Amino acid sequence: MKKVIFVSILALIMLFTVAPAMAAPATKVPVTISTSTTGMTFGDFWVTDGGVVQMRDFASDGKAYLQVASSPPVAYQLTTHRDFSATINLEKDIPFPGPWPDAKGITHSTLVWTYSINGQVQGTFKGEWTLKFTGWTIVDITKFIVTNGPSEGHAVLQGDGVFAGQTLMLDSTGPPTSFTGYLLTS
């Protein structure tokens, strides 16, 4: 009986010793990100009989400027790659190619933001971004250049390399697209 009590007490002591280390809170640091697009790859798009535009297999490349409000503040110039698809519900009474000021759309994207020094990749942030917007205009149908109205979104990106163990939790607004949120570190 004494042996069982001793083992139980020892197990409790070990649990209370390890538990605080396991429950250490993540560090939450405010960040802002501004982006610009430098190139676009076009996928397929079509308009359904119901007036819904479907876009698949589009991609864009560009630059992002990540500012971390740490002490001292840190900034990273990143290259970006975005693969995305979208669905836009058009107003049925406005003929193609628009504009559709009340159209509602949603874009699902996979993001990769890469940080390099002298051409050598140091780390990346990779994740998903969902963007909702109202208003849609085709600026140039031959190149499928479009603009959307006010937007808001949410992104979660996981870091690797120099960003290993870090997560970006971001909200976005636009246009132009800008992100605000937090860098979480463990």
C-alpha positions as a Markdown table, in Angstrom:
| # | Residue | x | y | z |
|---|---|---|---|---|
| 1 | Met | 0.0 | 0.0 | 0.0 |
| 2 | Lys | 2.8 | 2.4 | 0.9 |
| 3 | Lys | 4.4 | 1.6 | -2.5 |
| 4 | Val | 1.2 | 2.6 | -4.4 |
| 5 | Ile | 0.9 | 5.9 | -2.4 |
| 6 | Phe | 4.6 | 6.7 | -3.0 |
| 7 | Val | 4.2 | 6.1 | -6.8 |
| 8 | Ser | 1.0 | 8.1 | -6.9 |
| 9 | Ile | 2.7 | 11.1 | -5.1 |
| 10 | Leu | 5.7 | 10.8 | -7.3 |
| 11 | Ala | 3.5 | 10.9 | -10.5 |
| 12 | Leu | 1.7 | 14.0 | -9.2 |
| 13 | Ile | 4.9 | 15.8 | -8.4 |
| 14 | Met | 6.2 | 15.0 | -12.0 |
| 15 | Leu | 2.9 | 16.2 | -13.5 |
| 16 | Phe | 3.0 | 19.5 | -11.6 |
| 17 | Thr | 6.7 | 20.0 | -12.5 |
| 18 | Val | 6.1 | 19.4 | -16.3 |
| 19 | Ala | 2.7 | 21.1 | -16.6 |
| 20 | Pro | 3.9 | 24.7 | -16.4 |
| 21 | Ala | 6.4 | 24.1 | -19.2 |
| 22 | Met | 3.8 | 22.6 | -21.4 |
| 23 | Ala | 1.3 | 25.4 | -20.8 |
| 24 | Ala | 3.7 | 28.3 | -21.6 |
| 25 | Pro | 1.7 | 30.9 | -23.6 |
| 26 | Ala | 2.7 | 31.9 | -27.1 |
| 27 | Thr | 4.2 | 35.3 | -27.6 |
| 28 | Lys | 1.8 | 37.5 | -29.6 |
| 29 | Val | 3.4 | 40.4 | -31.5 |
| 30 | Pro | 1.4 | 42.9 | -33.7 |
| 31 | Val | 2.3 | 42.9 | -37.4 |
| 32 | Thr | 1.3 | 44.8 | -40.6 |
| 33 | Ile | 1.9 | 43.6 | -44.1 |
| 34 | Ser | 1.5 | 45.6 | -47.4 |
| 35 | Thr | 1.5 | 43.7 | -50.7 |
| 36 | Ser | 1.9 | 44.5 | -54.4 |
| 37 | Thr | 1.3 | 42.2 | -57.4 |
| 38 | Thr | 4.0 | 42.0 | -60.1 |
| 39 | Gly | 2.6 | 39.2 | -62.3 |
| 40 | Met | -0.4 | 37.1 | -63.0 |
| 41 | Thr | -1.0 | 33.6 | -64.4 |
| 42 | Phe | -4.5 | 33.0 | -65.8 |
| 43 | Gly | -6.5 | 29.9 | -65.3 |
| 44 | Asp | -10.0 | 29.0 | -66.5 |
| 45 | Phe | -13.1 | 31.1 | -66.0 |
| 46 | Trp | -16.7 | 30.7 | -67.1 |
| 47 | Val | -20.1 | 32.2 | -66.3 |
| 48 | Thr | -22.9 | 29.7 | -65.4 |
| 49 | Asp | -26.5 | 30.0 | -66.6 |
| 50 | Gly | -27.3 | 31.4 | -63.1 |
| 51 | Gly | -24.9 | 34.3 | -63.5 |
| 52 | Val | -22.1 | 32.9 | -61.3 |
| 53 | Val | -18.5 | 33.4 | -62.5 |
| 54 | Gln | -16.2 | 30.5 | -61.6 |
| 55 | Met | -12.4 | 31.1 | -61.7 |
| 56 | Arg | -10.0 | 28.2 | -61.3 |
| 57 | Asp | -6.2 | 27.7 | -61.3 |
| 58 | Phe | -5.2 | 31.4 | -61.2 |
| 59 | Ala | -1.9 | 32.6 | -59.7 |
| 60 | Ser | -0.2 | 35.8 | -58.9 |
| 61 | Asp | 3.3 | 36.8 | -57.8 |
| 62 | Gly | 4.5 | 39.9 | -56.0 |
| 63 | Lys | 6.1 | 41.4 | -53.0 |
| 64 | Ala | 5.1 | 41.7 | -49.4 |
| 65 | Tyr | 6.6 | 44.0 | -46.7 |
| 66 | Leu | 6.2 | 42.4 | -43.2 |
| 67 | Gln | 6.7 | 44.8 | -40.3 |
| 68 | Val | 6.9 | 43.2 | -36.8 |
| 69 | Ala | 6.2 | 45.5 | -33.9 |
| 70 | Ser | 8.8 | 43.9 | -31.7 |
| 71 | Ser | 11.5 | 45.7 | -29.7 |
| 72 | Pro | 13.4 | 46.7 | -31.7 |
| 73 | Pro | 11.0 | 46.6 | -34.7 |
| 74 | Val | 11.9 | 44.2 | -37.5 |
| 75 | Ala | 11.0 | 44.3 | -41.2 |
| 76 | Tyr | 11.2 | 41.7 | -43.9 |
| 77 | Gln | 10.9 | 42.1 | -47.7 |
| 78 | Leu | 9.2 | 38.9 | -49.0 |
| 79 | Thr | 8.4 | 37.6 | -52.4 |
| 80 | Thr | 4.9 | 36.2 | -52.7 |
| 81 | His | 3.1 | 33.5 | -54.7 |
| 82 | Arg | -0.6 | 33.0 | -54.5 |
| 83 | Asp | -2.7 | 30.2 | -56.1 |
| 84 | Phe | -6.4 | 30.9 | -56.0 |
| 85 | Ser | -9.9 | 30.1 | -57.2 |
| 86 | Ala | -13.0 | 32.3 | -56.9 |
| 87 | Thr | -16.7 | 32.4 | -57.2 |
| 88 | Ile | -18.6 | 35.6 | -57.9 |
| 89 | Asn | -22.4 | 35.9 | -57.9 |
| 90 | Leu | -23.2 | 38.6 | -60.5 |
| 91 | Glu | -26.3 | 40.8 | -60.8 |
| 92 | Lys | -28.4 | 39.1 | -63.5 |
| 93 | Asp | -29.7 | 42.3 | -65.0 |
| 94 | Ile | -26.2 | 43.7 | -65.9 |
| 95 | Pro | -24.8 | 41.9 | -69.1 |
| 96 | Phe | -21.3 | 40.5 | -69.3 |
| 97 | Pro | -18.6 | 42.1 | -68.9 |
| 98 | Gly | -20.2 | 44.3 | -66.2 |
| 99 | Pro | -19.4 | 46.2 | -64.0 |
| 100 | Trp | -21.4 | 44.6 | -61.2 |
| 101 | Pro | -21.3 | 47.0 | -58.2 |
| 102 | Asp | -23.4 | 44.6 | -55.9 |
| 103 | Ala | -21.7 | 41.3 | -57.0 |
| 104 | Lys | -20.6 | 39.1 | -54.1 |
| 105 | Gly | -17.5 | 37.1 | -54.3 |
| 106 | Ile | -15.2 | 34.8 | -52.4 |
| 107 | Thr | -11.6 | 33.8 | -53.2 |
| 108 | His | -9.8 | 30.8 | -51.7 |
| 109 | Ser | -6.0 | 31.2 | -51.9 |
| 110 | Thr | -2.9 | 29.3 | -50.9 |
| 111 | Leu | -0.1 | 31.7 | -50.0 |
| 112 | Val | 3.7 | 31.3 | -49.9 |
| 113 | Trp | 5.7 | 34.3 | -48.7 |
| 114 | Thr | 9.5 | 33.7 | -49.0 |
| 115 | Tyr | 12.3 | 35.6 | -47.3 |
| 116 | Ser | 15.7 | 35.4 | -49.0 |
| 117 | Ile | 19.1 | 37.0 | -48.5 |
| 118 | Asn | 21.4 | 37.2 | -51.5 |
| 119 | Gly | 19.2 | 34.8 | -53.4 |
| 120 | Gln | 19.3 | 32.2 | -50.6 |
| 121 | Val | 15.9 | 31.2 | -49.1 |
| 122 | Gln | 16.0 | 31.8 | -45.3 |
| 123 | Gly | 12.4 | 30.9 | -44.5 |
| 124 | Thr | 8.8 | 31.0 | -45.7 |
| 125 | Phe | 5.3 | 31.5 | -44.4 |
| 126 | Lys | 2.8 | 29.2 | -46.0 |
| 127 | Gly | -0.9 | 29.0 | -45.5 |
| 128 | Glu | -4.5 | 29.7 | -46.6 |
| 129 | Trp | -6.3 | 33.0 | -47.2 |
| 130 | Thr | -10.0 | 33.4 | -47.7 |
| 131 | Leu | -11.2 | 36.8 | -49.1 |
| 132 | Lys | -14.8 | 38.0 | -49.4 |
| 133 | Phe | -15.7 | 41.1 | -51.5 |
| 134 | Thr | -18.5 | 43.2 | -52.9 |
| 135 | Gly | -18.4 | 44.7 | -56.4 |
| 136 | Trp | -16.6 | 43.3 | -59.4 |
| 137 | Thr | -15.4 | 44.9 | -62.7 |
| 138 | Ile | -13.6 | 43.5 | -65.7 |
| 139 | Val | -11.1 | 46.1 | -66.7 |
| 140 | Asp | -9.7 | 44.3 | -69.8 |
| 141 | Ile | -11.5 | 41.2 | -71.1 |
| 142 | Thr | -8.6 | 40.2 | -73.4 |
| 143 | Lys | -6.2 | 39.9 | -70.4 |
| 144 | Phe | -8.9 | 39.2 | -67.8 |
| 145 | Ile | -7.8 | 42.0 | -65.7 |
| 146 | Val | -10.4 | 42.6 | -62.9 |
| 147 | Thr | -10.9 | 44.7 | -59.9 |
| 148 | Asn | -13.1 | 44.1 | -56.9 |
| 149 | Gly | -14.7 | 46.4 | -54.4 |
| 150 | Pro | -14.3 | 46.5 | -50.7 |
| 151 | Ser | -12.9 | 43.3 | -49.3 |
| 152 | Glu | -12.2 | 41.6 | -46.0 |
| 153 | Gly | -10.4 | 38.3 | -45.4 |
| 154 | His | -8.5 | 36.1 | -43.0 |
| 155 | Ala | -5.2 | 34.2 | -43.4 |
| 156 | Val | -3.2 | 31.8 | -41.3 |
| 157 | Leu | 0.4 | 31.1 | -42.3 |
| 158 | Gln | 2.9 | 28.7 | -40.7 |
| 159 | Gly | 6.6 | 29.5 | -40.7 |
| 160 | Asp | 9.6 | 27.4 | -41.5 |
| 161 | Gly | 13.4 | 28.0 | -41.8 |
| 162 | Val | 14.2 | 31.2 | -39.7 |
| 163 | Phe | 10.4 | 31.4 | -39.1 |
| 164 | Ala | 10.1 | 27.8 | -37.7 |
| 165 | Gly | 7.6 | 27.7 | -34.8 |
| 166 | Gln | 6.0 | 31.0 | -35.8 |
| 167 | Thr | 2.4 | 31.6 | -37.1 |
| 168 | Leu | 0.9 | 34.6 | -38.7 |
| 169 | Met | -2.8 | 35.2 | -37.8 |
| 170 | Leu | -4.0 | 38.0 | -40.2 |
| 171 | Asp | -7.0 | 39.9 | -41.2 |
| 172 | Ser | -7.1 | 41.7 | -44.6 |
| 173 | Thr | -8.9 | 44.7 | -46.1 |
| 174 | Gly | -8.7 | 46.2 | -49.5 |
| 175 | Pro | -8.3 | 47.4 | -52.1 |
| 176 | Pro | -5.4 | 47.8 | -52.0 |
| 177 | Thr | -4.9 | 44.7 | -49.9 |
| 178 | Ser | -3.2 | 45.2 | -46.5 |
| 179 | Phe | -2.9 | 42.8 | -43.6 |
| 180 | Thr | -2.9 | 43.4 | -39.9 |
| 181 | Gly | -2.7 | 40.8 | -37.1 |
| 182 | Tyr | -0.2 | 38.9 | -35.0 |
| 183 | Leu | 2.9 | 36.9 | -35.2 |
| 184 | Leu | 2.6 | 34.0 | -32.7 |
| 185 | Thr | 5.8 | 32.4 | -31.4 |
| 186 | Ser | 6.1 | 29.5 | -29.0 |
